[in-house]
């Protein structure tokens, strides 16, 4: 059985929980040597005020993160033995 090398999740994280959750995602990427990404709402939804800041982390740290209100596509690409991240404004 092969190991997983990527984890990407659609999430709804508020401003009060973002820093703690982002730190956990960074730890998972580092400790499990994998790419971790979150796609977070950047607008209020269902009565919740979401933090935005969709992001990718690799085992070396943060690759790319949108800001709180940025409508963007965030991509991660593996080049050789390392990951690179890029943000595309929509």
CORPE-V270711 format. One record per residue. N is the residue number from 1. RES is the residue in one small letter. SS is DSSP state (helix for helix, strand for strand, loop for the rest). PSI is psi in whole degrees, 0 to 359 (none if undefined). Layout:
n res ss psi
N RES SS PSI
N RES SS PSI
This chain:
n res ss psi
1 x loop 132
2 x loop 150
3 x loop 155
4 x loop 139
5 x loop 2
6 x strand 137
7 x strand 120
8 x strand 132
9 x strand 141
10 x strand 127
11 x strand 166
12 x loop 97
13 x loop 131
14 x strand 170
15 x helix 323
16 x helix 338
17 x helix 353
18 x helix 312
19 x helix 317
20 x helix 316
21 x helix 319
22 x helix 320
23 x helix 322
24 x helix 317
25 x helix 319
26 x helix 318
27 x helix 315
28 x helix 314
29 x helix 315
30 x helix 308
31 x helix 328
32 x helix 2
33 x loop 55
34 x loop 164
35 x strand 131
36 x strand 131
37 x strand 146
38 x strand 139
39 x strand 107
40 x strand 140
41 x loop 146
42 x loop 12
43 x loop 161
44 x loop 143
45 x strand 133
46 x loop 29
47 x loop 358
48 x strand 141
49 x loop 103
50 x strand 156
51 x loop 347
52 x loop 218
53 x loop 42
54 x loop 146
55 x strand 163
56 x strand 141
57 x strand 147
58 x strand 185
59 x loop 348
60 x loop 357
61 x strand 197
62 x strand 130
63 x strand 316
64 x strand 143
65 x strand 130
66 x loop 164
67 x loop 188
68 x loop 327
69 x loop 4
70 x loop 124
71 x loop 105
72 x strand 157
73 x strand 126
74 x strand 125
75 x strand 149
76 x strand 138
77 x strand 137
78 x strand 121
79 x strand 107
80 x loop 241
81 x loop 10
82 x strand 160
83 x strand 146
84 x strand 148
85 x strand 152
86 x strand 147
87 x strand 131
88 x strand 115
89 x strand 135
90 x loop none
